[in-house]
Amino acid sequence: MDDNIFTLVGRKLDGYEDELKTYLASGAADTMELYNRMVGRIEALRFIRDDIKEIETRCIVHLGELRR
């Protein structure tokens, strides 16, 4: 298994998202305000995950350039 910092952070973010999805699916969000807040958190986690993937790609490209 090739774990790096990006993989580990991604797994942690996936775990947070799964917890939020379970919370929403269970009907625990008893107000529309709370529901919207949880959905917003899921969206934020996805933005963060996309940013991390972009940073990982840039690091890989940069390391490739350094090895030349």
N, C-alpha and C positions, 0 to 999 in steps of 0.2 A: 504494500500500500504506500503510495507516494503522497504523504501528507506534508503540506507546506502551510504557511500562515494563511494564505488565501483560502485553502480548502477548509481549514479549521474554523476560520471566521464564517465562511459560508455555511458550514454545518450548524454553527451556533445560531445564525440568522434563520436557517430552516427550522430549527427547533422552536425559536420564538414565534415564527409564523404558524407552525403547527399548533402551538398552544393557543394562539389567538383564534385560529379557525375552529378548534375544538370548543373554545369558550362561546363563540358565536353560534355554532351548531347546536350547542346544548340549550340555547335559549336563555342564557344567563344575563344577557344584555337586556335589562328590563325597561330601558327607555330608548327612544330613538336617538337621543343625544349620545348615550353610551355606545350604542350600536355604530353610529357614524364615527365616533372616536376610534373604536376598534378597527373599523374598516380603513380609516386613515392611517393607523399604525401599520396595518398590513401593506398598504400602498407605500409607505415610507420605507419599510423593510425591503421591498422590491426595488425601490430606487437605490438604496444603499447597496444591495446585492449587484445591481447593474454597474454601479460605480466601481465596486471592488473587482468585478470581472474586467472592466476597462483598464483599471490600474494594473491588474495582473498581466494583461496582454501587453501593456506598455513596458512593464518590467522585463517580460520575456524578450521583447524586441530589443530593448536596451541592452540586456545581457548578451544577446546574440551579436550585437554590434561591438560590444567590448571584447568579445572573443576573437574577432577578426584580426 
